[in-house]
Amino acid sequence: MSPTGDLSLEYRSFSLDLAEPLETADGTIDSRDGFLVRLVDDGSADGGKPVDSGDSPAVGYGEATPLPGWTESSEDCEEALERARDAIQTAGPSEALETVDRQVAARHGLALALADLQATRDATPLYRYLGNGPMVGRVPVNATIGDGSPSETVREALSAVDRGFRCCKLKVGLRSVEEDIERVQRVREAVGSDVELRADANEAWTYEEAESALERFADLGVSILEQPLPGGALEGHADLRAQTSDVSIALDEGLLEHGVDAICDAGAADVVVLKPMALGGIDIARKVAAWLAELEITPLVTTTIDGVVARTGAVHVAAAIPDVPACGLATGDLLSTDLGHDPVLLEKGSAVVPQAKGLGVSDVWDER
């Protein structure tokens, strides 16, 4: 990275409305509000070489999109970005990251911008900068189906299958267990046996409710049940996991509450969901993914319904993970507006990974 003083950090607030409110067991999400981050290296255009008069400075983009219950507040995020803006000029990138270490959304924005900048300078796609692995053309993705009536759920699932998705994750937990089982059953009957179905309860169930759902989900060929119990219930998840080998138990909120070691020690999960925004950055998500793989726990990458900058960053994280299963990255259509053009094409149930240098996002900063 360039010498201290050559880097400058800017950020702008944004608000992205959802195409439709998303109902989850945690509540209704209407919009995603956050900060677009831009890091400019005025001291080098490429690989540390001085900027010539005809060169443009190297730029890296990041996104800090707080989400209640998962990250710091919007106010705390903005204060953290202010600290990072000062620190990056006076002390450098490492110190700037330390100043936002406890504000995970802000750290995500800064870490992504730094990684995008370095990968751009190295003229390599971000996923190869992260993982030093082979070229990856695609990563599998799932469709996210919000809570709705049985007929609405079937309609959404069939639409997803028509668009090429081979994996659908259904939000459950807002209704009774019996109603959710009916929804899953109706979808299974509609899409057939070749489409993978998952269910995400977002901590909504008691142990007895989860136990009842798990038994029926096994009969319906549900592959993964995500976070059926509150995040603190590691032993409960371990007990559910011991009941069946047909349905994998995934933890999402539980990762943030307990960490990888506690989950492994309790035997509480077959799958762990990685949200780079909630973890504090794509660098942390990549390290956790490697750690999980060593423990023979499957890592799975999702977004927190982010804008195109963070969403594309999550695609690169997934591309840096060998043999990653279908990930929750096809969330762009949940937004009615976005920060810029989406460089990730969704095709036949996969996200086509950008092969341009860095993130591959270039038109998000509107000069005003």
N, C-alpha and C positions, 0 to 999 in steps of 0.2 A: 504494500500500500504506500501511497505517496507520503512525503514528509508532513509532519504536523504543520498546519497553517495553509496547506494547499486544498484541503477538503472543506466544503461548506455544505451545511444541511439546511434544507427548507422543508416546510410542510404546509398543507392546506386542508381545511376541513371539507367534508362532503357528507351528503345524505343520499342514500340509494333506496328508493321505494321498492318493496316487493311487488311482484305482479299480482299476487293474492296473499292475504295474511296467511302465515303458516301456523297451524294449530299443532302444538306439541304438549306433552304432559307438563313441561316447564312453563307453559303459557303461550301467548300469541306473539309472533314476531311480525311487525308491520314494515320495518325499514332497518337498514344497516347504516349506522352513522360512524364515521371515523375520520382518519387523517391520511392523506396521500403524502408520502415522504420522497424527497428527491435529494440525492447526494451527488455533488458535482466535484470532480477532481480538476481543479484549474492548473495543477502542476504537471499533468501528464495526459497525453492524448491516447497513448497505447503503450503498455509495458514499461512505464516509467520514463519514456522519452519526453523531452520538453515539448510543449505545445508550439507549433509553428503558427504563423499568422493565418494560414488557410485551414488549420485543423480545428475541430470542435473538441471541447473538453469531454472526457469520459464521464458518463452519467450512470447512476444506479437508482432504481426505484424500489420503494417499499410501501407497505400499507399497514397501518395500525387501526384495527377496527374492533374496539372493545365490545364485549357482549356480557350483559349482566349475568351474574352467577358463574361466569367462566374467567373473566379478566378483571382488571381494575376499571374504575369508572372513566367516563370520557374526560372529566375534569382532571383526574390524576394522570391519565394518559397524556393530555396536552402539557401538563406541568413537567412530566418526564421528558417529553420531546424537547421542551425548552432547555432543560438541563443538558440533554444530549447535544443540542445545537451549540451550546457554549463549550462543552467539554471536547467536542471533536476538533475544534479549532485551537484550543489551548493545550490539550493533553493527548489527543489522538483517538483512533477508533476503539482500542481496547478499553481505555478509560471511559469513553463515552458509553460503551456497552455496560460497564460496571455501574454507571450512574442510573441506568434504567433496569437493573437486574430484577427488581421486585415488581415492575410494571410490565407484565408479559406482553400485552398488545403493543406497547411502545417499543419493547425490545425486539419483537417480531418485525416491526416496521424498519428499525435501524439495521438489524441483522440481515434482512432481506436486501435492503439497499446496498449494504456493504458487499454481500455476496454477488449481487447483480453487477455491481461496479467491477469487482475483481474478475468475474467470469467474462465480462465484456472486454476488459483489458487483455485477458488471456485468449480472447477470440474462441471461446468454447461454450457450448450450451451449459446452462446452470447445473443440470443434473450430473453432467460429467465432472464439473468442478466440485460438486458435493461428494460424489462417490468414486471418482476415478475408475469407473467401470466402462463396459462396452457401450457402443451406440444402442439406443433403445428407441424404437419407432412408435410404440403404443403402450399404454397401460390400460387394463380393463377397468371399467367403471360401472357403478350401479345407478339405477334410477331411484330417487327418493319419492315415496308416495305418502302424502300427508294424510292426517286423520280425516275421514269422511264416512258417509254412509256406505253400506256394502256396495250399492250400485255405483256410487261415485268412486270408490276405491277400485272396483273392477274396471271402470272406464279409464281411470288414470293408468292402471297397470297395462291394459291392452294397448293404450296409446304408446306407452313406453316400449313395449315389445314390438309394435309396428315400426318404431323408430330405431330398432336394432338392439335394444338393451336385452341382455340375457340374464340380468340379475336385478331384482326389485327389492328395496328395503321399505317395509311398511311401518309407519308410525303407529304405535299402539299405546294404550294406557289411559286414554281420556275417557273411554267407555268401560262398560263392564267386561270382565274377561270373556264371558259368553259371547258378547257382541263382537269382540275382537277376534275370537276364534271363528265366528261366522264370516267375518270379513276376509280372513286368511283363507278359509275354505272356499269361499266364492271366487277368490282370485286364483287359487290353485286349479279349480275346475275350469276357469276361463282361459288360463295361459298354458295349461298342460304341465307335464312332468319335466320338460326339458329346461324350464326357466327356474333359476335359483331364486328362492324367496328367503328374505331375512325379516326379522321383526326388531324394532327398537322401542323399548318401553320408557326410556328416560327416567328411570328410578321410580316408576309410578306404583309398583305392585308390592303387596305384602308377600311374605314367603309362601303362604298357602295359595295365593292367587298365581304367583309365578309357577309353583309346582303344578297346579292345574293346567295352566297354559302350556307348560313345557311338555306334558304328556300328550296333549292334542297336537302341538306343533310337530312333535316327532312323527306322528301318524301322517301329517300333511306335508312332510318333506321340507320343513323349514331348516335351513342350514345353520343359521346363527341367531341367537336371541341376545340382544344387546342391552346391557344395564337394566335387567328386570327389577332389581332391588336398589334401595338407596346406596350411594357411593360408599358409605361406611361399612356396609354389610359384607365384608370379605368372607367370613365363615359361611354365611348364607349362600353366597355365590359358589363357594367350594362345595357345599352340600348339593346344590342344584346340579353342578357339573358332575358330581359322582353318580347322579341318578340315570344319566343317559350318555351314550357316546354318539348318538345320532344328531343331536343339536349342540353346536359349540356355544359356550358362554363367552360373551365379549364384554369387556369393561371399557367404559369411556370416562364418565365422571370419576370412577374409582381410581383411575391412574393419577389424576391430579390430587386426590385426597391421600393416597397411600404410597405411590411410587412403585417402581418395578420390583424391587426386592421383596416388599411386603406381599404383593400380588403373587409372586413366584413361591414364596415361603408358604403361603396359605393354599396354594393350588387352586386359586380362585378363577382363573381364566384360561381359555384356549386361545383367545384373540384379544388384543389390546388396540383400541382406537387411538390414533395420533392426530390431534388437531394442532398444526403448527402455531396458529394464532394463540391458542390457550397454553401451549407449552413454552412460548417465549421465543420462537424462531425456527426457521427451517434447519439451522445447524443443530439445534437441540433435538428436533424431531428425527433427524437422520441418525444421530448418536443413539437415541432411545431405540430406534428401529433395529440397529445393529446389535444392541444389547439384548433385545427381545429375541432376536433370531438365535443368538447363542444359547438362550434359555429354552429354545424350542417352543416359544410362544409366537403366534403369527401377528405381525404388525399390519395395520390397515389404516390408510391415510384418508382423512375427511377434512372438509372445510367447516367453518362456522358461518356458512352462507356469506362469503366474503366477496369483495369486488374483484375485478379481473387481475389486479396485481398480485394479491395474496392467493387467489385461486390458481393462477398460473404457477406461482411458487410451490403450491402444494402438489401440482402435477409433476414438477421437477423432483420433489422429494420422493414421490411414489416411483418415478422412473429410476431413481438411484437405489431402490430396494429390489434385490433379486427375487423373482418369482412372487411378486406382490399379488394378492387376490384383488378382486374387484373393489375399487375404492369409491368413497363418496365425494367425487370431484365434479360431477355433472350437475352443478347447482346454479350455473349462470342463468338458466331460464327462469329461476325463481325471482330474479330481479327484473323490474320493468325498465330500469336505467342502469348504466354501468359507467365506469371511469374511462373507458376507451374500447377500442376494438379488441375482441378476444382472439388471441393467436392460436388457441387450442380448438381444433376441429374435433367434434364428436362424431364417430363413424362406427357403425356396427358394434355398439356396446363397448367401444374403446375411446380413450382420449389420445389423439395424435400429438405426440410430444414435440414442441417447437425445437428446431435444430439450429436456429439463429444463435448468435453469441449472447450470453447472458440469459435473462428471462425470456427475451423475445417480445417484450412489451415496449412500445415506443411512442405512442400517441396520447398518453394519459395526462400530460402536463400542459394545461391550457395557459398560454402566456396572456395574462390580462393586465 
